[in-house]
Amino acid sequence: MEDNNQQHSPQPVQERFVVDGKVVKPLHGGKVVVTYPENNDKVIVPLFCPMCQYPMKTAGDARSFKEHELCEMCVLFWGTGVLASGTGPDKGSERWKAYMERRHLAFMPSIRFK
């Protein structure tokens, strides 16, 4: 008969492995695992545009962010030439204030209650 009180030496846990394109890392003896994408080169679209701070809520915003790292409206208004300079628009200028007013109006809901 085997001794039931015999201590088993812990099995070495594999550092990490790939399953269906996701990296799996066992924790706490393999009882809990953490998974994340194997290739982490995907662009994560933020909730707000880095320039105007308005929410990124359309598919056009997501496409624009992947190319220019700004919302679609910023790219359309300022053009890629201004944005490619790396400095962006002067946020104290009258043009910036007019743009933000326009941006605010575009963000307002079109439904009005009387």
ZIRA-V910052 format. One line per field, one symbol per residue. ss: DSSP state (@ for helix, = for strand, . for the rest). phi: phi as a letter, one per 20 degrees, with the letter a starting at -180 (. if undefined). A space follows every 50 residues. Layout:
ss = ???
phi = ???
This chain:
ss = ................===..======@@@.======..........=.. ....=...@@@@@@@@@@...@@@@@@@@@@@@@.........@@@@@@@ @@@@@@@.......
phi = .eefeffeffffefgabdclmdedcfclmnfccdcbgfedefeefffcff eemefecdffffffffecmbfffffffemffffffnemfffdffffffff ffffffeffeecdd
